Amino acid sequence: MTNIALVVGSSGITGSNLAEKLISKGWTTYGLARNPNQSVEGLHPVAADLLQVESLEAALKNIAPTHVFLTSWMRNETEAENIRVNSAMVRNLLQVLSPKKSVQHVALVTGLKHYLGPFDAYAKAGTLPETPVREEHPRLEIENFYYAQEDEVYAAAARDGFTWSIHRPHTVIGKAVGNIMNMGSTLAAYASICKETGRQFIWPGSAEQWHGLSDVTDVRILAEHMIWAATTAAAHNEAFNITNGEVFRWSWLWQQLADWFGVEAKGFDGTIHPLETEIAGDTALWKDIALRYGLKEQDLNRLASAWHTDLDLGRPIEVMTDMSKSRKLGFTCYQSTKESFFDLFEELRSDHLIP
């Protein structure tokens, strides 16, 4: 039977890379977004607004996916609004697909905020979990739109009889322009600015993140994990952490990132130096760099999401995940973290996005 994938959020860092992987494996793949990705060869674009049922009904009229991959979310001013909007996006889509009776599996990407709480709650007393975080950790007694999204999937699965999987990556490393959460491209742009100006490549985060253990999720391993869970019976109706499969310390990695760009690294000096502040005045400089080197993107804010990198690297605790659950069920993919960054940097350079 032909696998027909609907990748929701196909213009984002996770969705675009997942679409490429599905197509390479022979899946018929549709990519849904408000502004669909036109750059992935073989991807069938679907333009729709997840908050408008009529828009979804029209766009999906002739599409009956067997597998749905939910990789999209919208950032709002409050967590209450995050819950309202992001749960509606999942609910609307699955309601529109329900009469088709075609969906066999739904995969939802969330993240480690499942364990940490929303961005504004990382450091609240009583909300920080024991690390490494494990899937069996109970939900926090705090508002969290990830929980609302999960509940929509569970309710639709009970109604329509499909299986599901939940995927909780740590910081996702991969290529996507215009993505609101992109540490790899953010650090690449920052290091490129340091190279051009002779500035130091300054660690922006906390002492705990600098000295503590961490991990990240290569977008390629996340794609493999989602496809594995969707097609492996033992992985159905389960939630999973997904990272590269190794841990590291930023105090080890930061110098290597600096060396790749040929810039001077400066580690933690007792003070947090937010990256958002560090590059706040560099928009005009980046435009000049882009013009000088013939780069494709002159808008620094479409490459760098400093606010998100600051939140990740400024956490007051070390954060890493346990991957035992996936390993026991047969997912054994591994990815070197430094190569995740280096491969991304090479791709950004070859695509003329950094000098």
N, C-alpha and C positions, 0 to 999 in steps of 0.2 A: 504494500500500500504506500502511496506517495505521501511523504511528510510535507505538510504545507505550514510554514511558519509565519506568524504575524509578530514582528518585532515592534513593540510600542516604545517610542522614543528613539527612533532609528537615526536621528541626527546627533545624538549624544555620544559621549566617549564609550559607554558600554554597548549601546544599541548598534552603533555603526560598526564596531569591531565584531560584535556577535553576528551581524548580518553577513559580513564577509566570510566568517567561519562557516556559517550554515550553507551559504552558496557554494563554498569550496567542497562541502560534503554532499552536494547534490540536492539539497532541499530547495523546493520552490519557496521563495522568501519575499514577503511583503514588508515594507517599512513604513510605519505610521508615525506621522508627526504633523504639527501645524505647518511647518516648512520642511517638507520631506527631503531627505538626503538624496541628491542626484549624482553623487560621485562614486557610489559603489556599483561596480559593473555587475549586472544580473539582478539587481534589487528592483522590485516593483514598488514605486513610491505610492503612498496613500496619504492624501492631505485631509486631515480631519482635526476637529477640536474636541478633546476628550471631555470637556465640560458641556458640550452641546450634543444631546442625544440625536437630534435631527441630523447634525453634521456626520455623526458616526453611522447612522442608518444609511445615509446616502453613499458615503464613501465605501462602506463594507457590503453594499447590496449584493454584489456578485462574488464576494470572497468568503470562503468557508474554511478557516484555518483548522488544522489538527492540533497545533501547538501554539500557545500564546506566551510571549516573553515580555514581561512588563519591566521596563528599565527607565521609566519616565517619572519625574515628579516636578512640582512647582514650589519654589520658595516664596513664603509669605511672611508678613510682618510679625505674626504671633503663632504660637504652636496651635492654638485653637483654630486659627484660620488654616494652618497647614493640614490639620486633621480634616476640616470640612472640605477643602478643595481636593486634597490628594485621595481621600476615600471616595469622593464623588467620581474622580477620574477612573478609578478601578471599577467601581460599581456600574457606571454608565457603559463602559466597554463590554463588561461581561453580560450585562442585561441585553445589549444589542446583539451579541453573539448567541445568546441562549436559545432562541428559536431555531437556529441552524442545526443544532444537535451534532456539530462537527468536532467540537473541542474535546481532545483527549487529555491534555495536560496544560497546566498554567504554571509558569515559573515567574516568581516575583523577586526582584533585586531590592534589598534594603541596605543594611550596613550595621556598623558597630554602634551606632546610636541606639540600637536595640538594647544594648547593655549599659551604655553611658548616659542615655537620655538626650534630649535635644541640645542644640549648640549652647543655649543659654543656661544649661543645667549641668555642664560637665563637672563643675567644682562644688556643687551643692552637697552639703553634708548628708550622708546616708545614701547617695545615689551612685557612688563609685563601686564597681564590682571587683571581686577578687580576680586577679589575672593569673594565667591566661583565661580569657573568657571562653565559656563552654555553652553549647546550645541548650543545655538543660537549665541554665540560669533562669529563674522566674522573671517575669516582666516587672519592671520598676513601678512603684506607686506614683506615677507621674504621667502627665499627658505626653503622648508620643504618636506622631502620625504613622510611623511604621506599624504600630499595633493595629491602627485603624485600617491600613491597607491590607494587612494579613487577614483581619476579620472579614473583609469584603471577599477575599479569595476563598476563605473557608466556607462562607455562606453560599457563594455561588457553586462551589464544588459539591456541597451537600444537596443543592437544588438540581444541578445538571449532571452530576455523576463523574466529573473528570478528576484526575489526580493532580497533585500540585507539588511544588518544591519552593522553598524559601532560601535565598542566597544572601549571605551577610559578608560582603567583602570589607576589608580595611581600606585604606586610601588606595584608589584605583590609579594605576600608572599606565598611560597610553595616549595616543594622539586623538585630539578632537579640537577643532577651532571653534571658539564661541561657547565652550562648555563652562558652566558656572563653578565647577569643582574640578580643578585640574592641576594637581601639585607638580607633576612632571614638566608640563609646559611652562608653568609659573617659574619654577627654579631655572629652567633653560633660558627664559627671557631675562630673569634677574642676573644670571651668570654672564649672559651676553652683554648686558648693560655694564656690568663690572669690568668685563674685558675691554670694552670700548673706552671707558672713562678712567681705568686704572684704580677703581674703587675696590675695597676688600669685599669678598664674598662672606657676608656676616651671618652667622647663625641667628635666625629670628626668634627662636622658641625658648622653651623653659629648660631649667636644669634637669627636671625629671625626664623630659623627652631626650635631652642631649646624652645623659648618662644611662638611661634605662633601656630595656629591651623593647623592640618594636618589630612590626612586620608591615608589608604592603601587599597589594594584589595587582599583579600584571593583568591588563585587560584581556590578554590572550588566554591566560589560565582561567579567568572568570568565564569566558566564552566556552571553553572546553568543559568546565564544570557544569554550566547550565545545560549544555547538550547531553552530557553524561547523565545528569539527574532526570532529564526529560525522557530518556530512552532506556533507563535501567530500573527494572521493577522494584528492586530492593531499596532504591532511593526515592520512591514515590511517597508522597504525603509526609515529608520530612523537611526540617529546617537545617541548614548547614552553614558553618563558617567556611570561608574560602579565601586563602592567602597563598603566597608563593610557596610556602612549605618550609621556610627558614625564618629565623629571627636574626636581628642585627642591632647594632647601636648606631645612632646618628653620629656619635663622636668618631666612629670608624668610617662611616660612609661619606660624611661631609667633605673630608679632604679629597677623597677619590672623585667626587663630583667636581670639585674645584680644579683638580689636576686635569680632568677631561677638557675643561675650557681654558686651562692655562691661566687661572686667576689665583690670587692669594686668599686662602681660607682663614677665617677668624671664627674660632669656636665660642662656646658659651663663656661670657666674661662676668657673670653675676647679675646681668640685667637682660630682660627681654627686649629685643629690638624688632618690633612688628614690621613685617615685610610691607604691609599696606602703607605704613609711614615711609619706609625706606625708598619705595618707588613711586610715591604719590606725585612727585614732580617730574616724572620721567616720560610722560606721554608725548611731549614735543620731541624729546631726545629720541624716543623709539621711532617716531615718524621719520626723523632725520636718518637714523640707522637703516630703516627699511628702504628709504629712497636711495641711500648710498650703496646698499648691497643688493638692490633689486628684489627685496622680500615681498611675498604675496600679501602680507597682512601688516598694515601700517597702524592699526589700532591696538595699542598695548593691552587694553582691557578685554580684547577678544582672545588673547593668548594667555594672559595672566589673571588668575583669580586669587589675589594675595590674601583677601579676607579669609578664604577657606583654608589656605595653607597655614595662616597664622593660627586658626582654630585647632588644626591638627597638631602643629608643632608646639603650640603653647599649652597643651594639656598639662595639668598639675600631677599627673601620674603616668607611669609607663603603661603602654597598652599593647597587648599582643593576643593572638588567638590560639585556641587548640584545634588542630585539624584531625584528631583521632577518628571522629565519626565518619568522615569521608574516606579516610584511609581504610578503615575496617570494612567498608562496603565496596572497596575496589578502586577508588579514585586515587591514583598514585602519581599524577603529574607534578612536576617540580620546576621551579623557575628561579634562577639566580637573580637576586634583587639588584645588584649593581648592573647586571646586564639588562635588566628591565629599563633602568634609566639610560644606560649607554645606547641601547637599541633605539629608544625613543629619541634621544638627542641626534643620532645619526639620521633617523627618519625626518625629523624636523629640519635638519640641515639640508638633506637631499631634496626636500620639498620646498626649499627656499622660504622657510618660516622663521629660522634664526640664521645669523651670518656664519 
